[in-house]
Amino acid sequence: MINNFKKPDLNAPRYREKRMGFLNLKNFNEFKKKYPLYANIDNNKLKKIISLYNKKLWEGVIKYRDGVELPDSLGYLFIGTCPPAKGVNTDYSLSKQYGKVLQNKNWDTDGNIGKIFYTNYSTKYRFKNRELWKFTATREFKRAVAFSYPKEWTKYIVMRNKIRVTDLYKKECASEKEKKENIKALENYNEFEL
């Protein structure tokens, strides 16, 4: 049984929460006071530099399977392959077109979903109030992941329900350490010596 789809009213009034971005005049002035070498750089140019750096970061997250380690030990960003959602995953563009609620089954990825993960739970990343940190991806980043994920979904880390991200890293680090030890042990190995 397919339910009818009610189109959203695009001209309806909206509530938008007021937000203060990080790239504001106050922060730029503090930065220029702290680093007088950059005092003569225009604020718009600083914004472009920061956005270009961020773009290179999220391009690295998409390109590499293990993601990217953020600077100053802030944590890791990576893309994980997750099992399909148990609820309804509505395809809004098709539902709007046909007037019925239609689901998106992600046939290109065998039903799997790509998600952007941020973690700072490694012992390496112990900093004050780290539990309060969160990561929110920009629209460009989300769209780039949505575009590239169906093509390369098999290369990303498979996440299972109810497993911590840190457990995956501990397991990976242990296997890397074991490989290095095996290679070191085989360097001096001579099969003709007993």
N, C-alpha and C positions, 0 to 999 in steps of 0.2 A: 504494500500500500504506500503510495507516494503522497506526501502532504503538499498542500499548496504553499507557494512561496510568496511572502509579502515583500514587495520591493521597498527598500529603505527610502525615506524622503530626504533627498540630498539638500533641500533648501530649508530643512527644519533648524531651529536654533540649537546651537551646540554649547556645551560647557567646556571650556579649556582652562586647565589649571595653569596659573602663572608660574613660569619657571625662570630661573636665573641660570644662564649658561656659564661655563667656566671661562670662556673667551670674552671677558668683559673688560671695561676700561680700568677698573680697580685692580684686577689681577695683572694686567699688562703693566700698570704703573709700579706695582710691587716687584714684578720681574725685572723691570728696568732699573729700579733702585738697587736690587740685589746684585744684578749683573750690569754694571755701567757700560761695559763694552758694547752691549746691544741697545743702548739708550737712543741712538739715532735711527734705528730701524722703525719704519712705519708700522702701525698696528695692523693694517690690512695685510702687509707682507708677512708679519708674524703669524696671522691667522692662516695664510696660505701655506706657510712652512709647517705649521702644526697639522693642518688637514692633509697635506701631502705625506707627512710621516705616518699619520694614522692610516692612510690609504695603503701605504707600503706594508704596514703591519697586517692589515686584514687580507691583503693579497697573499702574504706569506702563510696566513692561517689556512687559506683555501688551497694553496699550492702544496704544502707539506702535510703529510699524514699525521704527524705528531703535533702539529700546530706550532705555536710560537711562544717562547718565554718572554714575558713582558719585562721591560727594563726596571732596574732598582728592586728586583725580587718581589714584584707585585703579584706574580702568579703566572698561570698558563692560560692560553686561549687555544681551543681546538674545536674541530667539527666532529660530532659523533653520529653514528647511525643508530637510530632507535627503532624499536618495534612499533607497529602502527598503533594509533590511539584507540582506546576501547570505545570512546564516544563517537559521535557523528562528526565527520570531517566534511563540512559543506563546501561545495564548489560554487561560490557566489556568482561568478560570471555566467556559468551555464544555468544556474537556478533562476537568475534574473531573466535570461533569454527565454527559457521554456515555461516559467511560472510555477515550477514544481521544485521541491527540495531534492537536489541531486548531490550525491556524495563524490568526493575525490578519493579514488582508491590507490593512487600512486603506482600505477602498473609499471612505469619505467624503472622503479626501484624495488620491485617485488613487494610493494606495500610498506617499505621502510620509510622513515622520516629522518631528515637531516636536521640536527640542532647544533647551535653554537654553545659551547661550554666554556665557563670560566671557573678556574679553581685556584685557591691559594692555601690549600690544606696541607701541603707538604711541610715538613719540619724546617725546610730551607726558607720558608716564607712566613716565619713568625714575626709579625709586627703588630703594633698596638691597634686594637679595635679591628682586626682583620675580619671578624665575623660580620661587621657592619658594611663591608664593601660589597658592591654588586657591579655587574657589568651589563650595560644596555647597549646593544648594537645599533649603529646608525642605519638609516633606511638604505643607503648605498650598500653597506655591508650585507644586510639581509637579502637584498635583491641579487647581489653577486653570488651569494651562497645558493639562493634558489635557482639561479641560472646554471651554475656549474655542478651542483649536487647530482642531478639526474644523469649526467654524463659520467661522473667519476665516483659514484656512491660506493663502489666496492673497496676503494682504497682507504676509507676512513675507519676509525676505531669503532667497533661494535659495542654499544652500551647495552647492558641488561638492566632490567628493573630491579630496584632495591640493592644495587651494588654501588659502593662509593667510588668516586673517581680516583681517590688516592690509592685505593687497593689496586687499580689497574696500573698506576704508575709504579707502585712498589714491586709488583710482579714484573713489569717491563725492566725496571732497573736491576732487579735480581738476575734476570736472564741475560742482560747485557754484561753484568759483572762476571757471570759464569762463563760466557763466551770469551771474554778477555783473559780470564784465568786459564782456560783451555788452550788458547793460542799461545800464551806465555809458556805453558808447560810443554807444548809441542816444539818450541823453538830449539831446545837442546836435546830433543829425543833422537836417538839413534837405534834403529831396530836391530843392528848387528852387535850392539853392546849389551851385555847382561848385567 
